[in-house]
Amino acid sequence: MHRRSFLKGAGIVTILVAGGAVWRAEDQGVFSVG
């Protein structure tokens, strides 16, 4: 496995997981300010 492609895939997965976590938390009203 090439290290560059591995890091690229890991970065994409990390972004997807982080984005999904934020979207899920916002959907549950964790960030509701008002």
HUCOR-V973225 format. One record per residue. N is the residue number from 1. RES is the residue in one letter. PHI is phi in degrees with one decimal (999 if undefined). Layout:
n->N res->RES phi->PHI
n->N res->RES phi->PHI
This chain:
n->1 res->M phi->999
n->2 res->H phi->-77.2
n->3 res->R phi->-64.9
n->4 res->R phi->-64.0
n->5 res->S phi->-65.7
n->6 res->F phi->-65.4
n->7 res->L phi->-64.6
n->8 res->K phi->-64.7
n->9 res->G phi->-65.0
n->10 res->A phi->-63.7
n->11 res->G phi->-63.9
n->12 res->I phi->-63.2
n->13 res->V phi->-62.5
n->14 res->T phi->-61.6
n->15 res->I phi->-63.7
n->16 res->L phi->-64.0
n->17 res->V phi->-65.0
n->18 res->A phi->-63.2
n->19 res->G phi->-62.8
n->20 res->G phi->-64.6
n->21 res->A phi->-65.2
n->22 res->V phi->-64.5
n->23 res->W phi->-62.8
n->24 res->R phi->-67.9
n->25 res->A phi->-64.2
n->26 res->E phi->-67.0
n->27 res->D phi->-66.7
n->28 res->Q phi->-87.4
n->29 res->G phi->85.3
n->30 res->V phi->-69.1
n->31 res->F phi->-97.0
n->32 res->S phi->-64.7
n->33 res->V phi->-101.0
n->34 res->G phi->-122.5
